[in-house]
Amino acid sequence: MFIGEYQHAMDEKGRIAVPAKFRKSLERGVVVTRGLDGSLYLYALEEWEKLASKISALPINRANSRAFARHLLGGAVVAEIDGQGRILVPEYLRKHAAIAKDAILVGLYNRIELWSEERWSEYRVKTEKSAEEIAESLEGFGA
């Protein structure tokens, strides 16, 4: 389970430290892929396999299914955590998320989102302004 928000710097080679609390869940490997809203998604290998199976079962005769599969599956790469707790994020994924140096890792239960600090700040400010409206619109959410 991934929860919390962590700030880390990406080095010049594209490596970023994975929060220590997350590493045990990622021992078998981590998949990094293009996310939504200008972020990257990180999945534990087991969780990725479940998601990839669902995506690959989408009907290929539907343009949106093909586009979504290309976005998530086509952009994916398996990364390993090195001895210093870092993963290497390929350049094409860093460009997608506009991450140059400062980044935010956000734990969202079954995945981690990786954001540029600037994009995350903009997104969070915008979303927090309408958090009550968003919560109100979620039918069946009885928290």
KETIVEX-485802 format. One record per residue: residue number from 1; residue in one letter; chain; x, y, z of N, C-alpha, C in turn. Coordinates in nm, 2 decimals. Example, Ala and Ser with C-alpha at 12.3 -4.5 7.8 and 13.67 -1.06 7.14 Angstrom:
REM residues 2
{1, A, A, {1.32, -0.57, 0.78}, {1.23, -0.45, 0.78}, {1.32, -0.33, 0.78}},
{2, S, A, {1.28, -0.22, 0.71}, {1.37, -0.11, 0.71}, {1.29, 0.00, 0.79}},
***
This chain:
REM residues 143
{1, M, A, {0.08, -0.12, 0.00}, {0.00, 0.00, 0.00}, {0.09, 0.12, 0.00}},
{2, F, A, {0.06, 0.22, -0.09}, {0.13, 0.34, -0.10}, {0.05, 0.46, -0.06}},
{3, I, A, {0.09, 0.53, 0.04}, {0.03, 0.65, 0.08}, {0.13, 0.76, 0.12}},
{4, G, A, {0.09, 0.88, 0.11}, {0.18, 0.99, 0.14}, {0.23, 1.07, 0.02}},
{5, E, A, {0.30, 1.18, 0.06}, {0.35, 1.27, -0.04}, {0.50, 1.30, -0.01}},
{6, Y, A, {0.59, 1.28, -0.10}, {0.73, 1.29, -0.08}, {0.80, 1.37, -0.18}},
{7, Q, A, {0.89, 1.46, -0.14}, {0.97, 1.54, -0.24}, {1.11, 1.48, -0.25}},
{8, H, A, {1.15, 1.46, -0.37}, {1.29, 1.42, -0.40}, {1.34, 1.49, -0.52}},
{9, A, A, {1.47, 1.49, -0.53}, {1.53, 1.55, -0.65}, {1.58, 1.44, -0.75}},
{10, M, A, {1.56, 1.47, -0.87}, {1.61, 1.37, -0.98}, {1.75, 1.42, -1.01}},
{11, D, A, {1.84, 1.32, -1.02}, {1.97, 1.36, -1.06}, {1.99, 1.38, -1.21}},
{12, E, A, {2.10, 1.42, -1.26}, {2.13, 1.45, -1.40}, {2.11, 1.33, -1.49}},
{13, K, A, {2.12, 1.21, -1.43}, {2.11, 1.09, -1.51}, {1.96, 1.04, -1.52}},
{14, G, A, {1.87, 1.10, -1.45}, {1.73, 1.07, -1.45}, {1.70, 0.97, -1.34}},
{15, R, A, {1.78, 0.96, -1.23}, {1.75, 0.87, -1.12}, {1.68, 0.95, -1.01}},
{16, I, A, {1.59, 0.88, -0.95}, {1.52, 0.94, -0.84}, {1.50, 0.84, -0.73}},
{17, A, A, {1.52, 0.88, -0.60}, {1.50, 0.79, -0.49}, {1.36, 0.76, -0.47}},
{18, V, A, {1.33, 0.63, -0.44}, {1.20, 0.59, -0.41}, {1.19, 0.59, -0.25}},
{19, P, A, {1.08, 0.65, -0.20}, {1.07, 0.66, -0.06}, {1.09, 0.52, 0.01}},
{20, A, A, {1.16, 0.52, 0.12}, {1.20, 0.40, 0.19}, {1.07, 0.32, 0.22}},
{21, K, A, {0.96, 0.38, 0.26}, {0.84, 0.31, 0.29}, {0.78, 0.24, 0.18}},
{22, F, A, {0.81, 0.27, 0.05}, {0.76, 0.21, -0.07}, {0.84, 0.09, -0.12}},
{23, R, A, {0.97, 0.09, -0.08}, {1.06, 0.00, -0.15}, {1.03, -0.15, -0.13}},
{24, K, A, {0.98, -0.19, -0.01}, {0.95, -0.33, 0.01}, {0.85, -0.38, -0.09}},
{25, S, A, {0.75, -0.30, -0.11}, {0.64, -0.34, -0.21}, {0.69, -0.34, -0.35}},
{26, L, A, {0.80, -0.29, -0.38}, {0.85, -0.28, -0.51}, {0.98, -0.37, -0.54}},
{27, E, A, {1.00, -0.47, -0.44}, {1.12, -0.55, -0.45}, {1.12, -0.63, -0.58}},
{28, R, A, {1.01, -0.68, -0.63}, {1.01, -0.76, -0.75}, {1.03, -0.68, -0.88}},
{29, G, A, {1.02, -0.55, -0.86}, {1.03, -0.46, -0.98}, {0.92, -0.36, -0.98}},
{30, V, A, {0.95, -0.25, -1.05}, {0.86, -0.14, -1.06}, {0.84, -0.11, -1.21}},
{31, V, A, {0.72, -0.08, -1.25}, {0.69, -0.04, -1.39}, {0.66, 0.11, -1.38}},
{32, V, A, {0.73, 0.18, -1.47}, {0.70, 0.33, -1.48}, {0.64, 0.35, -1.62}},
{33, T, A, {0.54, 0.43, -1.62}, {0.47, 0.46, -1.75}, {0.41, 0.60, -1.75}},
{34, R, A, {0.37, 0.64, -1.87}, {0.30, 0.77, -1.88}, {0.17, 0.76, -1.79}},
{35, G, A, {0.14, 0.86, -1.72}, {0.02, 0.87, -1.65}, {-0.07, 0.97, -1.71}},
{36, L, A, {-0.17, 1.02, -1.63}, {-0.27, 1.12, -1.68}, {-0.24, 1.25, -1.60}},
{37, D, A, {-0.29, 1.36, -1.65}, {-0.27, 1.49, -1.59}, {-0.13, 1.54, -1.59}},
{38, G, A, {-0.04, 1.48, -1.68}, {0.09, 1.52, -1.69}, {0.19, 1.46, -1.58}},
{39, S, A, {0.15, 1.34, -1.53}, {0.23, 1.27, -1.43}, {0.28, 1.14, -1.49}},
{40, L, A, {0.36, 1.07, -1.41}, {0.40, 0.93, -1.44}, {0.33, 0.84, -1.34}},
{41, Y, A, {0.31, 0.72, -1.38}, {0.26, 0.62, -1.28}, {0.36, 0.52, -1.26}},
{42, L, A, {0.38, 0.48, -1.13}, {0.47, 0.37, -1.09}, {0.38, 0.26, -1.03}},
{43, Y, A, {0.40, 0.14, -1.08}, {0.33, 0.02, -1.02}, {0.42, -0.08, -0.98}},
{44, A, A, {0.39, -0.15, -0.87}, {0.46, -0.27, -0.84}, {0.43, -0.37, -0.95}},
{45, L, A, {0.52, -0.46, -0.98}, {0.51, -0.55, -1.09}, {0.38, -0.63, -1.09}},
{46, E, A, {0.34, -0.68, -0.97}, {0.22, -0.76, -0.95}, {0.10, -0.68, -0.99}},
{47, E, A, {0.09, -0.55, -0.94}, {-0.02, -0.47, -0.97}, {-0.02, -0.43, -1.12}},
{48, W, A, {0.09, -0.41, -1.18}, {0.10, -0.38, -1.32}, {0.04, -0.49, -1.41}},
{49, E, A, {0.08, -0.61, -1.37}, {0.03, -0.73, -1.45}, {-0.12, -0.73, -1.45}},
{50, K, A, {-0.18, -0.70, -1.34}, {-0.33, -0.70, -1.33}, {-0.39, -0.59, -1.42}},
{51, L, A, {-0.33, -0.47, -1.41}, {-0.38, -0.36, -1.49}, {-0.35, -0.38, -1.64}},
{52, A, A, {-0.24, -0.43, -1.68}, {-0.20, -0.46, -1.82}, {-0.29, -0.56, -1.88}},
{53, S, A, {-0.33, -0.66, -1.80}, {-0.42, -0.76, -1.85}, {-0.56, -0.70, -1.88}},
{54, K, A, {-0.61, -0.61, -1.79}, {-0.74, -0.55, -1.82}, {-0.73, -0.46, -1.94}},
{55, I, A, {-0.62, -0.39, -1.95}, {-0.61, -0.30, -2.07}, {-0.60, -0.37, -2.20}},
{56, S, A, {-0.52, -0.48, -2.20}, {-0.50, -0.56, -2.32}, {-0.63, -0.63, -2.36}},
{57, A, A, {-0.73, -0.65, -2.27}, {-0.86, -0.71, -2.30}, {-0.96, -0.61, -2.36}},
{58, L, A, {-0.92, -0.48, -2.36}, {-1.02, -0.38, -2.42}, {-1.03, -0.41, -2.57}},
{59, P, A, {-1.15, -0.38, -2.62}, {-1.17, -0.41, -2.76}, {-1.08, -0.32, -2.86}},
{60, I, A, {-1.01, -0.39, -2.94}, {-0.92, -0.32, -3.03}, {-0.99, -0.25, -3.14}},
{61, N, A, {-1.12, -0.27, -3.16}, {-1.19, -0.20, -3.27}, {-1.24, -0.07, -3.22}},
{62, R, A, {-1.21, -0.03, -3.09}, {-1.25, 0.10, -3.04}, {-1.13, 0.19, -3.03}},
{63, A, A, {-1.14, 0.31, -3.09}, {-1.03, 0.40, -3.10}, {-0.98, 0.44, -2.96}},
{64, N, A, {-1.07, 0.46, -2.87}, {-1.03, 0.50, -2.73}, {-0.95, 0.39, -2.66}},
{65, S, A, {-0.99, 0.27, -2.68}, {-0.92, 0.15, -2.62}, {-0.78, 0.15, -2.68}},
{66, R, A, {-0.77, 0.16, -2.81}, {-0.63, 0.15, -2.87}, {-0.55, 0.27, -2.82}},
{67, A, A, {-0.60, 0.39, -2.81}, {-0.53, 0.51, -2.77}, {-0.48, 0.49, -2.62}},
{68, F, A, {-0.57, 0.44, -2.54}, {-0.54, 0.43, -2.40}, {-0.43, 0.32, -2.38}},
{69, A, A, {-0.44, 0.21, -2.45}, {-0.34, 0.10, -2.44}, {-0.21, 0.16, -2.49}},
{70, R, A, {-0.21, 0.23, -2.60}, {-0.08, 0.29, -2.65}, {-0.02, 0.38, -2.54}},
{71, H, A, {-0.11, 0.46, -2.48}, {-0.06, 0.56, -2.38}, {0.01, 0.49, -2.26}},
{72, L, A, {-0.07, 0.39, -2.20}, {-0.02, 0.33, -2.08}, {0.08, 0.22, -2.11}},
{73, L, A, {0.04, 0.12, -2.19}, {0.13, 0.01, -2.22}, {0.25, 0.04, -2.30}},
{74, G, A, {0.23, 0.12, -2.41}, {0.34, 0.16, -2.50}, {0.44, 0.24, -2.43}},
{75, G, A, {0.41, 0.32, -2.33}, {0.50, 0.40, -2.26}, {0.57, 0.34, -2.14}},
{76, A, A, {0.54, 0.21, -2.12}, {0.59, 0.15, -1.99}, {0.73, 0.10, -2.01}},
{77, V, A, {0.80, 0.10, -1.89}, {0.93, 0.04, -1.88}, {0.95, -0.02, -1.74}},
{78, V, A, {1.01, -0.14, -1.74}, {1.04, -0.20, -1.61}, {1.17, -0.14, -1.55}},
{79, A, A, {1.16, -0.10, -1.43}, {1.28, -0.04, -1.37}, {1.31, -0.12, -1.24}},
{80, E, A, {1.44, -0.12, -1.20}, {1.48, -0.19, -1.08}, {1.53, -0.08, -0.98}},
{81, I, A, {1.51, -0.11, -0.86}, {1.56, -0.02, -0.75}, {1.71, -0.06, -0.73}},
{82, D, A, {1.80, 0.04, -0.74}, {1.94, 0.02, -0.72}, {1.97, 0.01, -0.57}},
{83, G, A, {2.10, -0.01, -0.54}, {2.14, -0.02, -0.41}, {2.12, 0.10, -0.32}},
{84, Q, A, {2.10, 0.21, -0.39}, {2.08, 0.34, -0.31}, {1.93, 0.37, -0.31}},
{85, G, A, {1.84, 0.28, -0.35}, {1.70, 0.30, -0.35}, {1.64, 0.39, -0.46}},
{86, R, A, {1.72, 0.40, -0.57}, {1.67, 0.48, -0.68}, {1.63, 0.40, -0.80}},
{87, I, A, {1.54, 0.46, -0.88}, {1.51, 0.40, -1.01}, {1.55, 0.50, -1.12}},
{88, L, A, {1.57, 0.45, -1.24}, {1.61, 0.53, -1.35}, {1.48, 0.56, -1.43}},
{89, V, A, {1.45, 0.68, -1.45}, {1.33, 0.72, -1.53}, {1.39, 0.76, -1.67}},
{90, P, A, {1.35, 0.69, -1.78}, {1.40, 0.72, -1.91}, {1.36, 0.87, -1.95}},
{91, E, A, {1.44, 0.92, -2.04}, {1.42, 1.06, -2.08}, {1.28, 1.09, -2.14}},
{92, Y, A, {1.23, 0.99, -2.22}, {1.10, 1.02, -2.28}, {0.99, 1.03, -2.18}},
{93, L, A, {1.00, 0.96, -2.07}, {0.91, 0.97, -1.96}, {0.93, 1.10, -1.88}},
{94, R, A, {1.05, 1.14, -1.86}, {1.08, 1.26, -1.79}, {1.03, 1.38, -1.87}},
{95, K, A, {1.04, 1.38, -2.00}, {0.98, 1.48, -2.09}, {0.83, 1.49, -2.07}},
{96, H, A, {0.77, 1.37, -2.08}, {0.62, 1.36, -2.06}, {0.57, 1.43, -1.94}},
{97, A, A, {0.64, 1.41, -1.83}, {0.60, 1.47, -1.70}, {0.67, 1.60, -1.67}},
{98, A, A, {0.75, 1.65, -1.76}, {0.83, 1.78, -1.74}, {0.91, 1.78, -1.62}},
{99, I, A, {0.97, 1.67, -1.59}, {1.05, 1.66, -1.46}, {1.20, 1.69, -1.50}},
{100, A, A, {1.25, 1.79, -1.45}, {1.40, 1.83, -1.47}, {1.48, 1.80, -1.35}},
{101, K, A, {1.43, 1.84, -1.23}, {1.50, 1.82, -1.11}, {1.41, 1.78, -0.99}},
{102, D, A, {1.34, 1.88, -0.94}, {1.25, 1.86, -0.82}, {1.12, 1.78, -0.86}},
{103, A, A, {1.09, 1.68, -0.79}, {0.98, 1.60, -0.82}, {0.91, 1.56, -0.69}},
{104, I, A, {0.78, 1.52, -0.71}, {0.70, 1.48, -0.60}, {0.65, 1.34, -0.63}},
{105, L, A, {0.66, 1.25, -0.53}, {0.60, 1.12, -0.54}, {0.48, 1.11, -0.45}},
{106, V, A, {0.37, 1.07, -0.50}, {0.24, 1.07, -0.43}, {0.19, 0.92, -0.43}},
{107, G, A, {0.17, 0.87, -0.31}, {0.12, 0.73, -0.29}, {-0.03, 0.73, -0.30}},
{108, L, A, {-0.08, 0.65, -0.39}, {-0.23, 0.64, -0.41}, {-0.28, 0.50, -0.40}},
{109, Y, A, {-0.24, 0.44, -0.29}, {-0.28, 0.30, -0.25}, {-0.22, 0.19, -0.34}},
{110, N, A, {-0.26, 0.18, -0.47}, {-0.20, 0.07, -0.55}, {-0.10, 0.12, -0.65}},
{111, R, A, {-0.08, 0.25, -0.66}, {0.02, 0.31, -0.75}, {0.08, 0.43, -0.69}},
{112, I, A, {0.19, 0.47, -0.75}, {0.26, 0.59, -0.71}, {0.26, 0.69, -0.83}},
{113, E, A, {0.23, 0.81, -0.80}, {0.23, 0.91, -0.91}, {0.36, 0.99, -0.89}},
{114, L, A, {0.43, 1.02, -1.00}, {0.55, 1.10, -1.00}, {0.52, 1.22, -1.08}},
{115, W, A, {0.54, 1.34, -1.02}, {0.51, 1.47, -1.08}, {0.63, 1.56, -1.07}},
{116, S, A, {0.63, 1.65, -1.17}, {0.73, 1.76, -1.15}, {0.67, 1.85, -1.03}},
{117, E, A, {0.76, 1.91, -0.96}, {0.71, 1.98, -0.84}, {0.62, 2.10, -0.89}},
{118, E, A, {0.65, 2.16, -1.00}, {0.57, 2.27, -1.05}, {0.43, 2.22, -1.09}},
{119, R, A, {0.42, 2.12, -1.17}, {0.29, 2.07, -1.21}, {0.21, 2.02, -1.09}},
{120, W, A, {0.27, 1.95, -0.99}, {0.20, 1.90, -0.88}, {0.14, 2.02, -0.80}},
{121, S, A, {0.22, 2.12, -0.78}, {0.17, 2.24, -0.71}, {0.05, 2.30, -0.77}},
{122, E, A, {0.06, 2.32, -0.91}, {-0.05, 2.38, -0.98}, {-0.18, 2.29, -0.97}},
{123, Y, A, {-0.16, 2.16, -0.99}, {-0.27, 2.06, -0.99}, {-0.34, 2.06, -0.85}},
{124, R, A, {-0.25, 2.06, -0.74}, {-0.30, 2.05, -0.61}, {-0.38, 2.18, -0.57}},
{125, V, A, {-0.33, 2.29, -0.61}, {-0.40, 2.42, -0.58}, {-0.54, 2.42, -0.65}},
{126, K, A, {-0.54, 2.38, -0.78}, {-0.66, 2.38, -0.85}, {-0.76, 2.28, -0.79}},
{127, T, A, {-0.72, 2.16, -0.76}, {-0.81, 2.06, -0.71}, {-0.86, 2.09, -0.57}},
{128, E, A, {-0.77, 2.14, -0.48}, {-0.81, 2.17, -0.35}, {-0.92, 2.28, -0.34}},
{129, K, A, {-0.92, 2.37, -0.44}, {-1.03, 2.47, -0.45}, {-1.17, 2.41, -0.47}},
{130, S, A, {-1.17, 2.30, -0.54}, {-1.30, 2.24, -0.57}, {-1.31, 2.10, -0.51}},
{131, A, A, {-1.24, 2.07, -0.40}, {-1.25, 1.94, -0.34}, {-1.39, 1.91, -0.29}},
{132, E, A, {-1.46, 2.00, -0.23}, {-1.59, 1.97, -0.18}, {-1.69, 1.94, -0.30}},
{133, E, A, {-1.67, 2.01, -0.41}, {-1.76, 1.98, -0.53}, {-1.73, 1.85, -0.58}},
{134, I, A, {-1.60, 1.81, -0.59}, {-1.56, 1.68, -0.64}, {-1.62, 1.57, -0.55}},
{135, A, A, {-1.60, 1.59, -0.42}, {-1.65, 1.49, -0.33}, {-1.80, 1.47, -0.34}},
{136, E, A, {-1.87, 1.58, -0.36}, {-2.02, 1.58, -0.37}, {-2.06, 1.51, -0.49}},
{137, S, A, {-1.98, 1.51, -0.60}, {-2.02, 1.45, -0.73}, {-1.99, 1.30, -0.73}},
{138, L, A, {-1.92, 1.25, -0.63}, {-1.89, 1.10, -0.63}, {-2.00, 1.02, -0.57}},
{139, E, A, {-2.08, 0.97, -0.65}, {-2.20, 0.89, -0.60}, {-2.15, 0.76, -0.54}},
{140, G, A, {-2.21, 0.72, -0.43}, {-2.18, 0.59, -0.37}, {-2.05, 0.60, -0.28}},
{141, F, A, {-1.99, 0.72, -0.27}, {-1.88, 0.73, -0.18}, {-1.92, 0.77, -0.05}},
{142, G, A, {-1.93, 0.68, 0.04}, {-1.98, 0.70, 0.18}, {-1.88, 0.72, 0.28}},
{143, A, A, {-1.78, 0.80, 0.26}, {-1.68, 0.82, 0.36}, {-1.73, 0.91, 0.47}},
***
